Amino acid sequence: MTYEEYLDEVTTLIFEKYNVTEKQAITLVMRAQEAEFFVRHDDDEKLRNVDQAHADAKAIYAAAQAAQPARRK
């Protein structure tokens, strides 16, 4: 898949698997892209596959959750 298709796939997976809005999923992927998370994927086409997209979606979502301040109960 192309680099753009790969980013779309990761975005869709975050939206579908982690109960966030489409806008939130797009924002997470854009932030990851700005942080150069996807540089290797741009350079190496073999990294742009569905299995890797699932792993990357999980990693991006987990990193975003870890960066959020703890909620009060």
PDB file of N, CA, C, O and CB in Angstrom:
ATOM      1  N   MET A   1       0.847  -1.178   0.000  1.00  0.00           N
ATOM      2  CA  MET A   1       0.000   0.000   0.000  1.00  0.00           C
ATOM      3  C   MET A   1       0.889   1.237   0.000  1.00  0.00           C
ATOM      4  O   MET A   1       2.046   1.183   0.418  1.00  0.00           O
ATOM      5  CB  MET A   1      -0.962   0.000   1.221  1.00  0.00           C
ATOM      6  N   THR A   2       0.347   2.329  -0.464  1.00  0.00           N
ATOM      7  CA  THR A   2       1.115   3.573  -0.484  1.00  0.00           C
ATOM      8  C   THR A   2       1.255   4.109   0.940  1.00  0.00           C
ATOM      9  O   THR A   2       0.576   3.656   1.861  1.00  0.00           O
ATOM     10  CB  THR A   2       0.437   4.627  -1.404  1.00  0.00           C
ATOM     11  N   TYR A   3       2.137   5.067   1.094  1.00  0.00           N
ATOM     12  CA  TYR A   3       2.334   5.703   2.398  1.00  0.00           C
ATOM     13  C   TYR A   3       1.035   6.336   2.885  1.00  0.00           C
ATOM     14  O   TYR A   3       0.669   6.192   4.052  1.00  0.00           O
ATOM     15  CB  TYR A   3       3.449   6.765   2.323  1.00  0.00           C
ATOM     16  N   GLU A   4       0.339   7.036   1.991  1.00  0.00           N
ATOM     17  CA  GLU A   4      -0.921   7.691   2.357  1.00  0.00           C
ATOM     18  C   GLU A   4      -1.993   6.672   2.740  1.00  0.00           C
ATOM     19  O   GLU A   4      -2.740   6.880   3.696  1.00  0.00           O
ATOM     20  CB  GLU A   4      -1.421   8.562   1.200  1.00  0.00           C
ATOM     21  N   GLU A   5      -2.065   5.571   1.991  1.00  0.00           N
ATOM     22  CA  GLU A   5      -3.022   4.509   2.327  1.00  0.00           C
ATOM     23  C   GLU A   5      -2.701   3.910   3.693  1.00  0.00           C
ATOM     24  O   GLU A   5      -3.602   3.577   4.463  1.00  0.00           O
ATOM     25  CB  GLU A   5      -3.011   3.405   1.246  1.00  0.00           C
ATOM     26  N   TYR A   6      -1.417   3.778   3.980  1.00  0.00           N
ATOM     27  CA  TYR A   6      -1.007   3.234   5.270  1.00  0.00           C
ATOM     28  C   TYR A   6      -1.447   4.140   6.415  1.00  0.00           C
ATOM     29  O   TYR A   6      -1.974   3.665   7.421  1.00  0.00           O
ATOM     30  CB  TYR A   6       0.508   3.040   5.306  1.00  0.00           C
ATOM     31  N   LEU A   7      -1.232   5.433   6.262  1.00  0.00           N
ATOM     32  CA  LEU A   7      -1.670   6.373   7.298  1.00  0.00           C
ATOM     33  C   LEU A   7      -3.183   6.306   7.476  1.00  0.00           C
ATOM     34  O   LEU A   7      -3.678   6.364   8.602  1.00  0.00           O
ATOM     35  CB  LEU A   7      -1.240   7.810   6.944  1.00  0.00           C
ATOM     36  N   ASP A   8      -3.912   6.185   6.382  1.00  0.00           N
ATOM     37  CA  ASP A   8      -5.372   6.040   6.455  1.00  0.00           C
ATOM     38  C   ASP A   8      -5.755   4.772   7.209  1.00  0.00           C
ATOM     39  O   ASP A   8      -6.687   4.785   8.014  1.00  0.00           O
ATOM     40  CB  ASP A   8      -5.984   6.016   5.042  1.00  0.00           C
ATOM     41  N   GLU A   9      -5.046   3.686   6.955  1.00  0.00           N
ATOM     42  CA  GLU A   9      -5.333   2.415   7.623  1.00  0.00           C
ATOM     43  C   GLU A   9      -5.098   2.529   9.130  1.00  0.00           C
ATOM     44  O   GLU A   9      -5.928   2.084   9.923  1.00  0.00           O
ATOM     45  CB  GLU A   9      -4.462   1.286   7.033  1.00  0.00           C
ATOM     46  N   VAL A  10      -3.988   3.115   9.520  1.00  0.00           N
ATOM     47  CA  VAL A  10      -3.689   3.287  10.944  1.00  0.00           C
ATOM     48  C   VAL A  10      -4.752   4.167  11.597  1.00  0.00           C
ATOM     49  O   VAL A  10      -5.212   3.874  12.701  1.00  0.00           O
ATOM     50  CB  VAL A  10      -2.281   3.906  11.138  1.00  0.00           C
ATOM     51  N   THR A  11      -5.138   5.233  10.922  1.00  0.00           N
ATOM     52  CA  THR A  11      -6.170   6.135  11.444  1.00  0.00           C
ATOM     53  C   THR A  11      -7.485   5.397  11.639  1.00  0.00           C
ATOM     54  O   THR A  11      -8.130   5.534  12.679  1.00  0.00           O
ATOM     55  CB  THR A  11      -6.373   7.330  10.501  1.00  0.00           C
ATOM     56  N   THR A  12      -7.883   4.619  10.646  1.00  0.00           N
ATOM     57  CA  THR A  12      -9.130   3.857  10.723  1.00  0.00           C
ATOM     58  C   THR A  12      -9.088   2.860  11.871  1.00  0.00           C
ATOM     59  O   THR A  12     -10.072   2.707  12.595  1.00  0.00           O
ATOM     60  CB  THR A  12      -9.395   3.128   9.403  1.00  0.00           C
ATOM     61  N   LEU A  13      -7.973   2.188  12.042  1.00  0.00           N
ATOM     62  CA  LEU A  13      -7.852   1.212  13.130  1.00  0.00           C
ATOM     63  C   LEU A  13      -7.961   1.878  14.496  1.00  0.00           C
ATOM     64  O   LEU A  13      -8.614   1.345  15.394  1.00  0.00           O
ATOM     65  CB  LEU A  13      -6.525   0.463  13.024  1.00  0.00           C
ATOM     66  N   ILE A  14      -7.339   3.021  14.660  1.00  0.00           N
ATOM     67  CA  ILE A  14      -7.446   3.736  15.937  1.00  0.00           C
ATOM     68  C   ILE A  14      -8.899   4.104  16.197  1.00  0.00           C
ATOM     69  O   ILE A  14      -9.400   3.929  17.308  1.00  0.00           O
ATOM     70  CB  ILE A  14      -6.556   5.007  15.940  1.00  0.00           C
ATOM     71  N   PHE A  15      -9.567   4.609  15.184  1.00  0.00           N
ATOM     72  CA  PHE A  15     -10.981   4.985  15.300  1.00  0.00           C
ATOM     73  C   PHE A  15     -11.846   3.776  15.668  1.00  0.00           C
ATOM     74  O   PHE A  15     -12.687   3.862  16.563  1.00  0.00           O
ATOM     75  CB  PHE A  15     -11.478   5.608  13.983  1.00  0.00           C
ATOM     76  N   GLU A  16     -11.643   2.664  14.985  1.00  0.00           N
ATOM     77  CA  GLU A  16     -12.495   1.488  15.184  1.00  0.00           C
ATOM     78  C   GLU A  16     -12.191   0.725  16.470  1.00  0.00           C
ATOM     79  O   GLU A  16     -13.108   0.205  17.104  1.00  0.00           O
ATOM     80  CB  GLU A  16     -12.350   0.560  14.014  1.00  0.00           C
ATOM     81  N   LYS A  17     -10.936   0.649  16.861  1.00  0.00           N
ATOM     82  CA  LYS A  17     -10.549  -0.204  17.985  1.00  0.00           C
ATOM     83  C   LYS A  17     -10.549   0.496  19.342  1.00  0.00           C
ATOM     84  O   LYS A  17     -10.699  -0.157  20.374  1.00  0.00           O
ATOM     85  CB  LYS A  17      -9.195  -0.761  17.732  1.00  0.00           C
ATOM     86  N   TYR A  18     -10.383   1.816  19.348  1.00  0.00           N
ATOM     87  CA  TYR A  18     -10.144   2.491  20.621  1.00  0.00           C
ATOM     88  C   TYR A  18     -11.204   3.518  20.992  1.00  0.00           C
ATOM     89  O   TYR A  18     -10.974   4.364  21.857  1.00  0.00           O
ATOM     90  CB  TYR A  18      -8.821   3.157  20.583  1.00  0.00           C
ATOM     91  N   ASN A  19     -12.349   3.450  20.353  1.00  0.00           N
ATOM     92  CA  ASN A  19     -13.497   4.273  20.743  1.00  0.00           C
ATOM     93  C   ASN A  19     -13.159   5.765  20.842  1.00  0.00           C
ATOM     94  O   ASN A  19     -13.493   6.430  21.822  1.00  0.00           O
ATOM     95  CB  ASN A  19     -14.041   3.791  22.072  1.00  0.00           C
ATOM     96  N   VAL A  20     -12.498   6.264  19.816  1.00  0.00           N
ATOM     97  CA  VAL A  20     -12.238   7.699  19.707  1.00  0.00           C
ATOM     98  C   VAL A  20     -12.950   8.205  18.459  1.00  0.00           C
ATOM     99  O   VAL A  20     -13.321   7.419  17.587  1.00  0.00           O
ATOM    100  CB  VAL A  20     -10.693   8.005  19.648  1.00  0.00           C
ATOM    101  N   THR A  21     -13.137   9.507  18.375  1.00  0.00           N
ATOM    102  CA  THR A  21     -13.771  10.071  17.185  1.00  0.00           C
ATOM    103  C   THR A  21     -12.787  10.020  16.013  1.00  0.00           C
ATOM    104  O   THR A  21     -11.581   9.852  16.197  1.00  0.00           O
ATOM    105  CB  THR A  21     -14.243  11.535  17.448  1.00  0.00           C
ATOM    106  N   GLU A  22     -13.333  10.169  14.810  1.00  0.00           N
ATOM    107  CA  GLU A  22     -12.462  10.210  13.635  1.00  0.00           C
ATOM    108  C   GLU A  22     -11.471  11.366  13.747  1.00  0.00           C
ATOM    109  O   GLU A  22     -10.295  11.223  13.414  1.00  0.00           O
ATOM    110  CB  GLU A  22     -13.296  10.345  12.344  1.00  0.00           C
ATOM    111  N   LYS A  23     -11.954  12.496  14.215  1.00  0.00           N
ATOM    112  CA  LYS A  23     -11.087  13.667  14.359  1.00  0.00           C
ATOM    113  C   LYS A  23      -9.948  13.379  15.334  1.00  0.00           C
ATOM    114  O   LYS A  23      -8.804  13.757  15.081  1.00  0.00           O
ATOM    115  CB  LYS A  23     -11.899  14.885  14.836  1.00  0.00           C
ATOM    116  N   GLN A  24     -10.256  12.711  16.449  1.00  0.00           N
ATOM    117  CA  GLN A  24      -9.216  12.372  17.426  1.00  0.00           C
ATOM    118  C   GLN A  24      -8.204  11.397  16.823  1.00  0.00           C
ATOM    119  O   GLN A  24      -7.001  11.533  17.042  1.00  0.00           O
ATOM    120  CB  GLN A  24      -9.847  11.766  18.697  1.00  0.00           C
ATOM    121  N   ALA A  25      -8.691  10.419  16.068  1.00  0.00           N
ATOM    122  CA  ALA A  25      -7.792   9.453  15.431  1.00  0.00           C
ATOM    123  C   ALA A  25      -6.867  10.150  14.438  1.00  0.00           C
ATOM    124  O   ALA A  25      -5.670   9.868  14.388  1.00  0.00           O
ATOM    125  CB  ALA A  25      -8.600   8.349  14.720  1.00  0.00           C
ATOM    126  N   ILE A  26      -7.429  11.059  13.652  1.00  0.00           N
ATOM    127  CA  ILE A  26      -6.622  11.818  12.692  1.00  0.00           C
ATOM    128  C   ILE A  26      -5.564  12.636  13.427  1.00  0.00           C
ATOM    129  O   ILE A  26      -4.408  12.687  13.008  1.00  0.00           O
ATOM    130  CB  ILE A  26      -7.517  12.745  11.834  1.00  0.00           C
ATOM    131  N   THR A  27      -5.961  13.266  14.511  1.00  0.00           N
ATOM    132  CA  THR A  27      -5.024  14.077  15.292  1.00  0.00           C
ATOM    133  C   THR A  27      -3.887  13.225  15.845  1.00  0.00           C
ATOM    134  O   THR A  27      -2.729  13.641  15.811  1.00  0.00           O
ATOM    135  CB  THR A  27      -5.755  14.783  16.440  1.00  0.00           C
ATOM    136  N   LEU A  28      -4.207  12.040  16.352  1.00  0.00           N
ATOM    137  CA  LEU A  28      -3.166  11.155  16.884  1.00  0.00           C
ATOM    138  C   LEU A  28      -2.165  10.773  15.800  1.00  0.00           C
ATOM    139  O   LEU A  28      -0.956  10.784  16.031  1.00  0.00           O
ATOM    140  CB  LEU A  28      -3.792   9.890  17.488  1.00  0.00           C
ATOM    141  N   VAL A  29      -2.670  10.436  14.619  1.00  0.00           N
ATOM    142  CA  VAL A  29      -1.782  10.034  13.524  1.00  0.00           C
ATOM    143  C   VAL A  29      -0.963  11.234  13.036  1.00  0.00           C
ATOM    144  O   VAL A  29       0.223  11.095  12.735  1.00  0.00           O
ATOM    145  CB  VAL A  29      -2.601   9.427  12.353  1.00  0.00           C
ATOM    146  N   MET A  30      -1.582  12.387  12.959  1.00  0.00           N
ATOM    147  CA  MET A  30      -0.839  13.585  12.536  1.00  0.00           C
ATOM    148  C   MET A  30       0.274  13.919  13.527  1.00  0.00           C
ATOM    149  O   MET A  30       1.376  14.292  13.125  1.00  0.00           O
ATOM    150  CB  MET A  30      -1.791  14.788  12.392  1.00  0.00           C
ATOM    151  N   ARG A  31      -0.011  13.786  14.807  1.00  0.00           N
ATOM    152  CA  ARG A  31       1.024  14.049  15.829  1.00  0.00           C
ATOM    153  C   ARG A  31       2.156  13.028  15.737  1.00  0.00           C
ATOM    154  O   ARG A  31       3.329  13.375  15.879  1.00  0.00           O
ATOM    155  CB  ARG A  31       0.406  14.021  17.248  1.00  0.00           C
ATOM    156  N   ALA A  32       1.798  11.777  15.501  1.00  0.00           N
ATOM    157  CA  ALA A  32       2.824  10.744  15.339  1.00  0.00           C
ATOM    158  C   ALA A  32       3.679  11.031  14.105  1.00  0.00           C
ATOM    159  O   ALA A  32       4.896  10.849  14.119  1.00  0.00           O
ATOM    160  CB  ALA A  32       2.175   9.344  15.229  1.00  0.00           C
ATOM    161  N   GLN A  33       3.028  11.477  13.053  1.00  0.00           N
ATOM    162  CA  GLN A  33       3.756  11.816  11.835  1.00  0.00           C
ATOM    163  C   GLN A  33       4.699  12.997  12.085  1.00  0.00           C
ATOM    164  O   GLN A  33       5.844  12.983  11.634  1.00  0.00           O
ATOM    165  CB  GLN A  33       2.773  12.145  10.692  1.00  0.00           C
ATOM    166  N   GLU A  34       4.227  14.004  12.792  1.00  0.00           N
ATOM    167  CA  GLU A  34       5.068  15.163  13.122  1.00  0.00           C
ATOM    168  C   GLU A  34       6.258  14.763  13.990  1.00  0.00           C
ATOM    169  O   GLU A  34       7.325  15.372  13.910  1.00  0.00           O
ATOM    170  CB  GLU A  34       4.239  16.234  13.840  1.00  0.00           C
ATOM    171  N   ALA A  35       6.069  13.740  14.817  1.00  0.00           N
ATOM    172  CA  ALA A  35       7.144  13.242  15.680  1.00  0.00           C
ATOM    173  C   ALA A  35       8.041  12.240  14.944  1.00  0.00           C
ATOM    174  O   ALA A  35       8.907  11.608  15.550  1.00  0.00           O
ATOM    175  CB  ALA A  35       6.552  12.588  16.936  1.00  0.00           C
ATOM    176  N   GLU A  36       7.826  12.104  13.643  1.00  0.00           N
ATOM    177  CA  GLU A  36       8.610  11.238  12.760  1.00  0.00           C
ATOM    178  C   GLU A  36       8.462   9.749  13.068  1.00  0.00           C
ATOM    179  O   GLU A  36       9.371   8.961  12.805  1.00  0.00           O
ATOM    180  CB  GLU A  36      10.057  11.615  12.847  1.00  0.00           C
ATOM    181  N   PHE A  37       7.314   9.369  13.624  1.00  0.00           N
ATOM    182  CA  PHE A  37       7.031   7.962  13.908  1.00  0.00           C
ATOM    183  C   PHE A  37       7.031   7.130  12.625  1.00  0.00           C
ATOM    184  O   PHE A  37       7.428   5.965  12.644  1.00  0.00           O
ATOM    185  CB  PHE A  37       5.681   7.826  14.625  1.00  0.00           C
ATOM    186  N   PHE A  38       6.592   7.714  11.521  1.00  0.00           N
ATOM    187  CA  PHE A  38       6.398   6.968  10.277  1.00  0.00           C
ATOM    188  C   PHE A  38       7.548   7.096   9.280  1.00  0.00           C
ATOM    189  O   PHE A  38       7.400   6.667   8.135  1.00  0.00           O
ATOM    190  CB  PHE A  38       5.141   7.422   9.625  1.00  0.00           C
ATOM    191  N   VAL A  39       8.673   7.663   9.667  1.00  0.00           N
ATOM    192  CA  VAL A  39       9.777   7.855   8.724  1.00  0.00           C
ATOM    193  C   VAL A  39      10.219   6.525   8.122  1.00  0.00           C
ATOM    194  O   VAL A  39      10.414   6.424   6.911  1.00  0.00           O
ATOM    195  CB  VAL A  39      10.965   8.538   9.419  1.00  0.00           C
ATOM    196  N   ARG A  40      10.374   5.518   8.951  1.00  0.00           N
ATOM    197  CA  ARG A  40      10.797   4.201   8.445  1.00  0.00           C
ATOM    198  C   ARG A  40       9.785   3.630   7.465  1.00  0.00           C
ATOM    199  O   ARG A  40      10.160   2.965   6.499  1.00  0.00           O
ATOM    200  CB  ARG A  40      11.000   3.221   9.605  1.00  0.00           C
ATOM    201  N   HIS A  41       8.502   3.888   7.709  1.00  0.00           N
ATOM    202  CA  HIS A  41       7.458   3.367   6.832  1.00  0.00           C
ATOM    203  C   HIS A  41       7.518   4.025   5.454  1.00  0.00           C
ATOM    204  O   HIS A  41       7.218   3.397   4.439  1.00  0.00           O
ATOM    205  CB  HIS A  41       6.076   3.584   7.462  1.00  0.00           C
ATOM    206  N   ASP A  42       7.907   5.289   5.435  1.00  0.00           N
ATOM    207  CA  ASP A  42       8.034   6.011   4.169  1.00  0.00           C
ATOM    208  C   ASP A  42       9.198   5.448   3.366  1.00  0.00           C
ATOM    209  O   ASP A  42       9.130   5.352   2.141  1.00  0.00           O
ATOM    210  CB  ASP A  42       8.230   7.524   4.415  1.00  0.00           C
ATOM    211  N   ASP A  43      10.264   5.078   4.063  1.00  0.00           N
ATOM    212  CA  ASP A  43      11.468   4.569   3.413  1.00  0.00           C
ATOM    213  C   ASP A  43      11.372   3.092   3.038  1.00  0.00           C
ATOM    214  O   ASP A  43      11.970   2.671   2.048  1.00  0.00           O
ATOM    215  CB  ASP A  43      12.652   4.780   4.311  1.00  0.00           C
ATOM    216  N   ASP A  44      10.638   2.307   3.803  1.00  0.00           N
ATOM    217  CA  ASP A  44      10.587   0.852   3.614  1.00  0.00           C
ATOM    218  C   ASP A  44       9.154   0.395   3.378  1.00  0.00           C
ATOM    219  O   ASP A  44       8.357   0.303   4.312  1.00  0.00           O
ATOM    220  CB  ASP A  44      11.184   0.121   4.836  1.00  0.00           C
ATOM    221  N   GLU A  45       8.842   0.115   2.138  1.00  0.00           N
ATOM    222  CA  GLU A  45       7.482  -0.280   1.750  1.00  0.00           C
ATOM    223  C   GLU A  45       7.011  -1.545   2.478  1.00  0.00           C
ATOM    224  O   GLU A  45       5.812  -1.716   2.696  1.00  0.00           O
ATOM    225  CB  GLU A  45       7.417  -0.505   0.241  1.00  0.00           C
ATOM    226  N   LYS A  46       7.932  -2.422   2.853  1.00  0.00           N
ATOM    227  CA  LYS A  46       7.550  -3.661   3.537  1.00  0.00           C
ATOM    228  C   LYS A  46       6.897  -3.404   4.894  1.00  0.00           C
ATOM    229  O   LYS A  46       6.187  -4.266   5.413  1.00  0.00           O
ATOM    230  CB  LYS A  46       8.768  -4.546   3.721  1.00  0.00           C
ATOM    231  N   LEU A  47       7.129  -2.235   5.466  1.00  0.00           N
ATOM    232  CA  LEU A  47       6.521  -1.893   6.756  1.00  0.00           C
ATOM    233  C   LEU A  47       5.079  -1.420   6.612  1.00  0.00           C
ATOM    234  O   LEU A  47       4.380  -1.254   7.612  1.00  0.00           O
ATOM    235  CB  LEU A  47       7.340  -0.819   7.448  1.00  0.00           C
ATOM    236  N   ARG A  48       4.635  -1.207   5.397  1.00  0.00           N
ATOM    237  CA  ARG A  48       3.276  -0.708   5.169  1.00  0.00           C
ATOM    238  C   ARG A  48       2.349  -1.877   4.850  1.00  0.00           C
ATOM    239  O   ARG A  48       2.009  -2.117   3.692  1.00  0.00           O
ATOM    240  CB  ARG A  48       3.252   0.337   4.017  1.00  0.00           C
ATOM    241  N   ASN A  49       1.946  -2.601   5.898  1.00  0.00           N
ATOM    242  CA  ASN A  49       1.039  -3.734   5.745  1.00  0.00           C
ATOM    243  C   ASN A  49       0.038  -3.727   6.898  1.00  0.00           C
ATOM    244  O   ASN A  49       0.206  -2.991   7.871  1.00  0.00           O
ATOM    245  CB  ASN A  49       1.826  -5.081   5.699  1.00  0.00           C
ATOM    246  N   VAL A  50      -0.988  -4.539   6.784  1.00  0.00           N
ATOM    247  CA  VAL A  50      -2.080  -4.522   7.759  1.00  0.00           C
ATOM    248  C   VAL A  50      -1.605  -4.929   9.153  1.00  0.00           C
ATOM    249  O   VAL A  50      -2.003  -4.316  10.144  1.00  0.00           O
ATOM    250  CB  VAL A  50      -3.202  -5.450   7.304  1.00  0.00           C
ATOM    251  N   ASP A  51      -0.769  -5.943   9.239  1.00  0.00           N
ATOM    252  CA  ASP A  51      -0.285  -6.370  10.560  1.00  0.00           C
ATOM    253  C   ASP A  51       0.498  -5.252  11.246  1.00  0.00           C
ATOM    254  O   ASP A  51       0.322  -5.007  12.439  1.00  0.00           O
ATOM    255  CB  ASP A  51       0.597  -7.624  10.429  1.00  0.00           C
ATOM    256  N   GLN A  52       1.355  -4.583  10.494  1.00  0.00           N
ATOM    257  CA  GLN A  52       2.123  -3.474  11.058  1.00  0.00           C
ATOM    258  C   GLN A  52       1.203  -2.320  11.429  1.00  0.00           C
ATOM    259  O   GLN A  52       1.434  -1.635  12.425  1.00  0.00           O
ATOM    260  CB  GLN A  52       3.196  -2.999  10.067  1.00  0.00           C
ATOM    261  N   ALA A  53       0.160  -2.103  10.631  1.00  0.00           N
ATOM    262  CA  ALA A  53      -0.805  -1.030  10.928  1.00  0.00           C
ATOM    263  C   ALA A  53      -1.480  -1.273  12.276  1.00  0.00           C
ATOM    264  O   ALA A  53      -1.678  -0.337  13.050  1.00  0.00           O
ATOM    265  CB  ALA A  53      -1.873  -0.929   9.810  1.00  0.00           C
ATOM    266  N   HIS A  54      -1.833  -2.526  12.558  1.00  0.00           N
ATOM    267  CA  HIS A  54      -2.438  -2.850  13.857  1.00  0.00           C
ATOM    268  C   HIS A  54      -1.455  -2.556  14.992  1.00  0.00           C
ATOM    269  O   HIS A  54      -1.834  -1.974  16.009  1.00  0.00           O
ATOM    270  CB  HIS A  54      -2.877  -4.338  13.900  1.00  0.00           C
ATOM    271  N   ALA A  55      -0.204  -2.955  14.818  1.00  0.00           N
ATOM    272  CA  ALA A  55       0.811  -2.715  15.849  1.00  0.00           C
ATOM    273  C   ALA A  55       1.053  -1.219  16.042  1.00  0.00           C
ATOM    274  O   ALA A  55       1.189  -0.748  17.171  1.00  0.00           O
ATOM    275  CB  ALA A  55       2.128  -3.419  15.481  1.00  0.00           C
ATOM    276  N   ASP A  56       1.107  -0.485  14.950  1.00  0.00           N
ATOM    277  CA  ASP A  56       1.350   0.954  15.051  1.00  0.00           C
ATOM    278  C   ASP A  56       0.160   1.679  15.660  1.00  0.00           C
ATOM    279  O   ASP A  56       0.340   2.604  16.451  1.00  0.00           O
ATOM    280  CB  ASP A  56       1.663   1.536  13.678  1.00  0.00           C
ATOM    281  N   ALA A  57      -1.045   1.274  15.305  1.00  0.00           N
ATOM    282  CA  ALA A  57      -2.241   1.890  15.895  1.00  0.00           C
ATOM    283  C   ALA A  57      -2.222   1.701  17.410  1.00  0.00           C
ATOM    284  O   ALA A  57      -2.505   2.632  18.164  1.00  0.00           O
ATOM    285  CB  ALA A  57      -3.539   1.280  15.287  1.00  0.00           C
ATOM    286  N   LYS A  58      -1.887   0.496  17.844  1.00  0.00           N
ATOM    287  CA  LYS A  58      -1.818   0.206  19.276  1.00  0.00           C
ATOM    288  C   LYS A  58      -0.744   1.055  19.955  1.00  0.00           C
ATOM    289  O   LYS A  58      -0.975   1.611  21.029  1.00  0.00           O
ATOM    290  CB  LYS A  58      -1.537  -1.287  19.507  1.00  0.00           C
ATOM    291  N   ALA A  59       0.419   1.152  19.336  1.00  0.00           N
ATOM    292  CA  ALA A  59       1.522   1.922  19.915  1.00  0.00           C
ATOM    293  C   ALA A  59       1.195   3.412  19.994  1.00  0.00           C
ATOM    294  O   ALA A  59       1.493   4.066  20.994  1.00  0.00           O
ATOM    295  CB  ALA A  59       2.793   1.715  19.096  1.00  0.00           C
ATOM    296  N   ILE A  60       0.589   3.940  18.951  1.00  0.00           N
ATOM    297  CA  ILE A  60       0.244   5.366  18.926  1.00  0.00           C
ATOM    298  C   ILE A  60      -0.817   5.672  19.970  1.00  0.00           C
ATOM    299  O   ILE A  60      -0.717   6.666  20.689  1.00  0.00           O
ATOM    300  CB  ILE A  60      -0.252   5.786  17.526  1.00  0.00           C
ATOM    301  N   TYR A  61      -1.834   4.822  20.056  1.00  0.00           N
ATOM    302  CA  TYR A  61      -2.889   5.042  21.046  1.00  0.00           C
ATOM    303  C   TYR A  61      -2.325   4.921  22.468  1.00  0.00           C
ATOM    304  O   TYR A  61      -2.639   5.739  23.332  1.00  0.00           O
ATOM    305  CB  TYR A  61      -4.046   4.032  20.836  1.00  0.00           C
ATOM    306  N   ALA A  62      -1.499   3.906  22.705  1.00  0.00           N
ATOM    307  CA  ALA A  62      -0.915   3.710  24.038  1.00  0.00           C
ATOM    308  C   ALA A  62      -0.042   4.904  24.431  1.00  0.00           C
ATOM    309  O   ALA A  62      -0.079   5.348  25.578  1.00  0.00           O
ATOM    310  CB  ALA A  62      -0.083   2.409  24.078  1.00  0.00           C
ATOM    311  N   ALA A  63       0.730   5.415  23.499  1.00  0.00           N
ATOM    312  CA  ALA A  63       1.580   6.573  23.788  1.00  0.00           C
ATOM    313  C   ALA A  63       0.734   7.797  24.120  1.00  0.00           C
ATOM    314  O   ALA A  63       1.079   8.574  25.011  1.00  0.00           O
ATOM    315  CB  ALA A  63       2.502   6.877  22.595  1.00  0.00           C
ATOM    316  N   ALA A  64      -0.360   7.963  23.411  1.00  0.00           N
ATOM    317  CA  ALA A  64      -1.250   9.103  23.675  1.00  0.00           C
ATOM    318  C   ALA A  64      -1.880   8.979  25.058  1.00  0.00           C
ATOM    319  O   ALA A  64      -2.015   9.972  25.773  1.00  0.00           O
ATOM    320  CB  ALA A  64      -2.351   9.198  22.594  1.00  0.00           C
ATOM    321  N   GLN A  65      -2.263   7.771  25.432  1.00  0.00           N
ATOM    322  CA  GLN A  65      -2.861   7.556  26.751  1.00  0.00           C
ATOM    323  C   GLN A  65      -1.842   7.793  27.856  1.00  0.00           C
ATOM    324  O   GLN A  65      -2.173   8.362  28.897  1.00  0.00           O
ATOM    325  CB  GLN A  65      -3.431   6.136  26.857  1.00  0.00           C
ATOM    326  N   ALA A  66      -0.619   7.366  27.638  1.00  0.00           N
ATOM    327  CA  ALA A  66       0.435   7.546  28.640  1.00  0.00           C
ATOM    328  C   ALA A  66       0.783   9.021  28.824  1.00  0.00           C
ATOM    329  O   ALA A  66       1.216   9.431  29.901  1.00  0.00           O
ATOM    330  CB  ALA A  66       1.687   6.760  28.240  1.00  0.00           C
ATOM    331  N   ALA A  67       0.595   9.808  27.782  1.00  0.00           N
ATOM    332  CA  ALA A  67       0.926  11.232  27.841  1.00  0.00           C
ATOM    333  C   ALA A  67      -0.155  12.061  28.525  1.00  0.00           C
ATOM    334  O   ALA A  67       0.085  13.210  28.898  1.00  0.00           O
ATOM    335  CB  ALA A  67       1.159  11.761  26.448  1.00  0.00           C
ATOM    336  N   GLN A  68      -1.349  11.482  28.691  1.00  0.00           N
ATOM    337  CA  GLN A  68      -2.447  12.214  29.326  1.00  0.00           C
ATOM    338  C   GLN A  68      -2.274  12.210  30.840  1.00  0.00           C
ATOM    339  O   GLN A  68      -1.841  11.211  31.414  1.00  0.00           O
ATOM    340  CB  GLN A  68      -3.811  11.600  28.939  1.00  0.00           C
ATOM    341  N   PRO A  69      -2.611  13.321  31.486  1.00  0.00           N
ATOM    342  CA  PRO A  69      -2.562  13.338  32.952  1.00  0.00           C
ATOM    343  C   PRO A  69      -3.604  12.384  33.535  1.00  0.00           C
ATOM    344  O   PRO A  69      -4.650  12.147  32.931  1.00  0.00           O
ATOM    345  CB  PRO A  69      -2.791  14.771  33.487  1.00  0.00           C
ATOM    346  N   ALA A  70      -3.311  11.855  34.687  1.00  0.00           N
ATOM    347  CA  ALA A  70      -4.242  10.929  35.343  1.00  0.00           C
ATOM    348  C   ALA A  70      -5.543  11.648  35.680  1.00  0.00           C
ATOM    349  O   ALA A  70      -5.541  12.811  36.084  1.00  0.00           O
ATOM    350  CB  ALA A  70      -3.611  10.329  36.624  1.00  0.00           C
ATOM    351  N   ARG A  71      -6.640  10.942  35.509  1.00  0.00           N
ATOM    352  CA  ARG A  71      -7.956  11.510  35.831  1.00  0.00           C
ATOM    353  C   ARG A  71      -8.271  11.289  37.301  1.00  0.00           C
ATOM    354  O   ARG A  71      -7.914  10.265  37.884  1.00  0.00           O
ATOM    355  CB  ARG A  71      -9.062  10.883  34.945  1.00  0.00           C
ATOM    356  N   ARG A  72      -8.943  12.264  37.886  1.00  0.00           N
ATOM    357  CA  ARG A  72      -9.391  12.116  39.273  1.00  0.00           C
ATOM    358  C   ARG A  72     -10.630  11.252  39.311  1.00  0.00           C
ATOM    359  O   ARG A  72     -11.448  11.267  38.392  1.00  0.00           O
ATOM    360  CB  ARG A  72      -9.671  13.492  39.922  1.00  0.00           C
ATOM    361  N   LYS A  73     -10.756  10.497  40.390  1.00  0.00           N
ATOM    362  CA  LYS A  73     -11.935   9.637  40.547  1.00  0.00           C
ATOM    363  C   LYS A  73     -12.935  10.272  41.458  1.00  0.00           C
ATOM    364  O   LYS A  73     -13.993   9.696  41.710  1.00  0.00           O
ATOM    365  CB  LYS A  73     -11.550   8.271  41.081  1.00  0.00           C
TER     366      LYS A  73
END
